[in-house]
Structures are given as structure tokens and as C-alpha cells.
Amino acid sequence: MVERDEAASVAYLCSPGGEVHGAVWLANHTPAPEVVDLARLNAGAPPLMPRPNTRHPGGRHALGQLTTLWFEEGDGVALYENDELLAVIPGWADMSRGMPGYARDAVGETPFAWALPEALEGLQPRISHARAYWQWRHSEGSWTSFQQFVMGHLDRTLGPSGRYWDAGGGRLPTVGISERPPYGDRDFTVLSTVGMSCQRMPTVEQWIDRPRAYARIELAVATHGDPREAALLLVWLAQYPWHSVTWLGHGHTATWYHEPSTFPLGAQYDGVIMLADAPGKPDLSGFGFGGEAVRWLWLEAWTSRD
């Protein structure tokens, strides 16, 4: 969201509920004050950048045409003015820790913005990757080809497919669920998501030293019961990382969002725990996308009760 009044413009990165995750000053439209204008801040108005920290101390005209380029993970965004990079709010922006976004017209580091030119060496590869990713993602046949690659991998590791359900609901990332009936020595059905690994999960790099090894996942669940019931677990979690701006990994737990009596694996459980290596489950490793390995996380029933 971009907000402006007659004096300044600022951009906010918000959750669907309106919670601000990042913010960056964009421009003064009047002469800059010598120091921070606390009265404006206390009134909730867009901040004015002090004179020493703006490239345009006399102010500049209103912003031109604005467009956005989202990072692949969806937790960061680049903002363009008339096709020129104006600002970046990365996923690690955090106003509470004094880490705002980066602005083209900022000088130095302030609570309102950090200078963009000094950060471009690190940001430019992310921006270039984002542009290439979305160009591919919106190209004709991209989803179909990716889907075929994942299904082929599951064919090789789990045997022939059964039913297939859409779990995306028309929202990105597109995700399906593939059913793999008992096959060979395996006497249980395996359900796997198809499509989560097509998009990197948000915030991984804020928690993991090697995010490339953990940023792409698919989820799987094994069942001897009705596969349609177990599939509800995958519908529940398939788009969770992007809609909640978080990531899923080995050892993470998720508490069932509905009445306990409706939990697909039994009312005595609270939710699921996710395991990268689940005893007795097939090895689904060996698939990659975007030069990064894809990890399958197995969902097991979990309870916090004694």
C-alpha cells in the first residue's frame, strides 16, 4: 500500500488483515525539515525525511506511475516508478528492529528508509530472479510442465496414480493432491501435494543458514483409511506458508483449525507434526526445481496432551 499527502509518500507491506510488516519512506514533496518532524509522526501522517538524509532536500514532484515486482517467496516487493526502481521492502524488513525498506532517494540509514544504491549489489540478484520467475510462472504451459515433472517423480517412487484433486482454489501457488494407492509391498495409500515446491516458502532465510536446502517442499500423508479424509490435511496446509507468511520444516507442528472431532486422523489428536524422515515411509527424495532440492515432509498425528 502506498500512502501520500501533500508533504510525503510512504509504502507499506501489509498482511491481508492490515498488519504492517515493513514500511519505507519514498519521497518528500515539500522542503525537508532539519530534524524528524515528531508532530507528523504522532498524528499518523507519512514521515518527512530530514534534510541530511534525502537526495532532494527541496522536495520533489508527486510520484509517477507505480508498479510492483514481488519476490518469489511473496514476503518482499520491489516498487518501480515509471519503470525505474524506487524502493524495495524485503522480507527481513522489521520496523520494530529499526530495519525499514530501501529507498532510491534516501541517504544513509534512518528509521524511515535505508539508501537503496548501497544495497543493490545484494538486492539486484533477488530482483532479477523474481522477474525471471514470474515471467516463467505466467508463461503458457509452465504449470502443466511442472505438474508433469512432479507426477513423473511420484510415479517412479510410489507407483501408479489414482485420483487427483485441486487444492489451490484458484489462488497461488497452484497446488493439487495426488493419490497413490497401495502398490507392491506397500499396503497403505500415500497422498502428496503437487505444486508447493514450485514457489519458495517465505522467511526461510531469516531462520536457516542454508535456505536453498529448505525453501522448497511438498507434503505427504500415509493412510489405511479413506484417502479423501486424509486429503483434508493437505488442503488445509498446502497454501499455508504463503498466506501466513511463514515456512514449514522438519519438526514443525500445526494445530487443527476446526473442531477436534473433525480432525481427519482422530479426535484424540491436536494436529500434525511434519517429519522429513518418517520411519516406514517411502523415500521421496531426488526431485528438484530451480536448482534447489525439494523436501517431502510427512504429516503424522500429533498431540500436546499428556
Phi, psi and omega in degrees: 000133176251127180242140177211154168229198184290349186250329187202162175232145179214150178246141179238141171256114190239155170281166178303333179277357177100355179293131182275122179261335180201155179209149179212132172294143181247317185193149164265140177251003174226167178306139184287143174285162179289328180227174181299133178274092184293330180298319177296316181298315181295335178274357180080016180274157176304137184290149170265129178285131177299155186308316183293347188244018175230144178285348180232073183299336178275359183091166179220167183294171179300155181294149178275208181291126183254137175224159182240152172228110182280143170297155180305321183291340181084002181256006178213159185210143172255137182247128182247143171244115181052044177072007175252134183298121184257320184198159176223129170248101182280170181296335182272003176298137182205103183298328182294338178254015178070029180242084178280191173277187182249136182234139181301322187263007177276151176238126180074204181237124178226168176296346183265330181189150170252151182297128180287317184304322181290342183258356187297328181302321178274328184277328186302318177300324179293320181293316179297318179297317180299316181297315180295320181298311183288331174297317177293315186299325182267003179281154181296129176086358184296313181294317181300316180294317179297315180303318180295322178297315180293316180298321177298320178296317179293326175301316183289327186263336186236351182093186187301150181274158173250241181281164179221131181238148173276130179241007185270332180061027179081003180253152176276149356285147175296128182221137173239173178233125180254130178265132177237100182296166177311141185208134180063232180278354181274121184258014179232158178274141175247132173247135181226143170290155176226103176134340179300322184286353178288347180222130180296144179283150178289158167065001183303317184294344178279349184236338188238137180290329180241073186298331182298336181273352187229357190280343182240126181222163161229158179249148179219152176217141179252142182209145169262354183264206181289115181302331181295329177289312180296329180298336179298331178295320181286323175300319181298317191254351190300324181248008184303315183303320185279327180281336179253002179052062179208187180225163179240137181209178181303130179088352177288149177240156177222127180272132182305134189276350187243192179301137181305327182295343182264000183297126188300335183261007177124138184293346180283354181253157179266334185174218183229155167246144184254127185234130178284329179231098182260124180303135177081000180259150180299151176277114182255011181290168176109002178250143179217162177209141179063028181076012182234142179290145176257130179256134172266127176254124180272135179267124177238146178301140185219146175218146176264359182283150178290000000 
